[in-house]
């Protein structure tokens, strides 16, 4: 092998290609672990109920829950099917959450770029933030009744502080050098925003959205348990009153699954839109 | 022609604290097409000087002018290559290189031939659709230089552009920069802390001393071009180096390393 001279890149590349083995296979064995854990949990659950350690009123068997799932999904429970309740909950959270993002992101941007706006909004934000959203529920019922509007407004108000703060800190994290690059090339303020500020803020906005959707979902289910005629929260509240524990389990199962699914959807969009997150 | 006249730059901290004087009474003229290297220890205000010419900052006292007009803001005729990574990770290599042209003329205003030529010249063929974070440090810096050259600026401001690179890549990049400079002859203001780099590249080297930053030596490097890498071994080269080092490390004590 001869000595490589400066700039002799082709030589390096050719050598590397000639002697490279096939791409190593990534071990995917760990991907089984969650499924294994789920299976073991299911088995233990079945074992506990089969041994009748608890009365069936308190802990239904896996079989009873599956049976109940089929019944609520087809015939329905208390006048509405599982799908109708899921639809009601998902509809509310979608409207409330999307509205919070549409309104919250510009407010966050505005606060980050204008000290007067920041001074006007920030104290309110800091005051509202530590209040558990559940404390608003009575206000919601008195102002808007038990209809759709109240719950949508509730989701809006419990999500928007998170979105505003993430958009604001996203803008504040813009690297000075990147902004200067745009300024050197004579970028207009709008161009600076479009090509530097907005993309810089996106990762943080997505983090805020992922936190926000969890909070929104939690407070929606709680609100539905207190004041609603439909939705998953309402379903488990009614079933609890009637000691229909397997319906409650079906409800809990779907609340968990949907919460997980919504976070997953946002994460997927994030991967698409912010592929550089964590890398630069 | 870039002209700095009695320029002082101070940063004011909290009330009651003395302001930090980064640059103190610097006067400097840079002719068109000149390759000027500014060398000095860290904290000597050399980056501040470059920022003043770039228009990122305004002088506390004195004048900073380009062709007899005060510099008040950044402008496309003064392209900057930054020390820190400055590529936009949401854009591909090609989009980053074309960024300046795109801002001015829109996406359709980017000449694909000019872009392809620039990519080729920088040895970035095949990496056009890569993202910056998929490239090595040396390649990233080449993209940054390509981006600065794409708008065909009259003036190139370079702030320790090769500071973060390993020795091999660094000398490749130096050679490469001189090749480019030979073609278009932009005015170059090259900030570095590496004396050898300054002498190797510059027509003229300005040596600054630590805080408050002042010019301690302004010396014309009368070495023939094109310069070869083995120039650094020559007697003349080392005499220039010695003179500069004597200014940077005047007493025997601070020049002892062991």
Interface residues (C-beta under 8 A of the other chain):
Chain A: X6 X7 X9 X175 X177 X178 X180 X181 X182 X183 X184 X185 X186 X187 X191 X195 X196 X199 X274 X275 X276 X279 X280
Chain B: X54 X56 X73 X74 X75 X76 X78 X79 X80 X82 X84 X85 X86 X87 X88 X89 X90 X99 X100 X103 X104 X123 X131 X132 X133 X147 X151 X168 X171 X172 X175 X229
